Amino acid sequence: SEGLLAAFWAWFAQHAAALTELATNPTTGLLDELDARVQALGVVAWEIGPGRELDWCFVLSPGGDRERLAHTRAIVAAAPEVTSWEFRPAVPAKPDWSLEFSFRGARDREIAVDGTAWRAVLLQYPDDAIELVVETRGLASASEHDRATAALIAVDGLLGEARRLDVLDGVIAVTKLTPDEAGGSFPLIELAGRLDER
């Protein structure tokens, strides 16, 4: 509701100075309160970190869900100007993203990823749906779920979560591209440029 949204942003603006501390010194009380307020808005994930244009950035994530992206965009559109803060409706692309990262996998183990040699192919269907198939080299021993997670992290780092959801209808992780797919493939690091050409 509009009242809940207005109350959230009024609270955020009132606590903006204290919220800058969360990035370096998480305070349980404030962290829990922010989390509860974000969840009350129906948002599944959020993060605070350095901004691109301003000092700080508050990101609401639709959790990879296209329908939730419209919701997080509406929330951010209602945000007031808050000194030193920028607001985003989805996880932004990472500048100078190298495709080298790690994440905690499904079995709670750390998985190191080097996607610099990954290749991908864009598949367009008669209904204009576009899927991206990513060859996740070096992750053959990882579970299917962990390969899919790694592919999404890599793609979101290159495009940002919002652009991925706006442009791609799916991201499929495979251990090896088929010969037909390999023939039309490109280095994954070139993904943004390849989409710009379409």
Buried (B, 14 or more C-beta within 10 A) or exposed (E): EEEEBEBBBEBBBEBBEEBBEBEEEEEEEBBEEBEEBBEEBEBBBBEBEEBEEEEBBBBBBBBBBEEBBEBBBEBBEEBEEBEEBBBBBBBBBBEEBEBEBEEEBEEEEEBEBBBBEBBBBBBEEEEEEBBBBBBBBBBEEBEEEBBBBBBBBBBBBBBBBBBBBEBBBEBBBBBEBEEEBEEEBEBBBEBBEBBEEE
